[in-house]
Amino acid sequence: METIAYFSNIRSHIQTELKTAKDSIFVAVAWFTDAKLFDILCQKAINGLDVQLIVMDDDITRNCSIDYNKLEASGGKVFLINSEITGTLMHNKFCIIDKTNTITGSYNWSIKAQTNHENITITKDSEE
């Protein structure tokens, strides 16, 4: 098992990890507005991987330029979490790749997050 924390170039580290996926990608992030990361998810779903995304159903999600239906049209699944219905904010930020690699941290997969002081931790080769 290997665990590394990143405090810069976070988007590129996420891209690298997503591109290595061979079986599945499960993502839960409060806000996902990064079209480049979204396009990787769509391509992986087209290639037959099990791609599932959980994201907040709010104004940020509804008003961003990403068409979340594109992931479903590519063979993936999208789950929208509405805080008005659940009574709580879905504020998670994690990704599981091939059931052995995880990405977690404060970084939302959004354009804005690229200019914030955020971090991620990537753990590889751990089914736990």
C-alpha positions, 0 to 999 in steps of 0.5 A, spaced: 500 500 500 502 506 498 499 513 500 501 520 498 498 527 499 498 532 494 497 540 495 498 542 488 497 540 481 491 536 484 487 536 477 493 533 474 493 527 479 486 526 479 486 525 471 492 521 472 489 516 476 482 516 472 486 514 466 489 508 469 482 505 471 481 498 468 474 496 471 470 501 475 470 509 478 466 511 483 466 518 485 462 522 490 463 530 490 459 535 493 460 539 486 463 537 480 464 542 475 470 540 471 469 538 464 476 535 463 475 530 469 468 529 467 470 527 459 475 522 462 469 519 466 464 519 460 470 516 456 471 510 461 464 509 461 464 508 453 470 503 454 465 499 458 467 501 465 462 501 471 462 509 472 458 512 478 457 519 480 454 522 486 453 529 486 449 535 490 443 537 486 443 544 487 444 551 483 452 550 482 450 543 479 444 545 475 447 552 472 454 549 470 456 547 463 456 540 464 451 535 461 450 530 467 446 526 462 452 525 457 455 520 463 448 516 463 448 516 455 455 513 455 453 508 460 455 511 467 450 512 472 449 519 476 446 520 483 443 527 485 443 528 492 438 534 494 439 537 501 432 540 501 430 532 501 435 529 505 435 535 510 443 535 510 449 537 505 452 531 501 459 534 502 463 528 501 469 528 496 472 521 494 473 517 489 474 509 488 478 506 482 478 499 481 476 497 488 483 498 490 485 505 489 482 511 493 482 519 492 480 523 498 481 530 501 478 537 501 478 538 493 471 538 490 472 536 482 470 543 480 473 549 476 473 553 483 477 548 487 483 549 482 484 556 485 483 554 493 488 551 498 486 544 497 489 537 498 488 530 496 490 524 498 491 518 494 492 511 496 493 505 492 493 498 492 488 497 498 482 493 498 481 496 505 
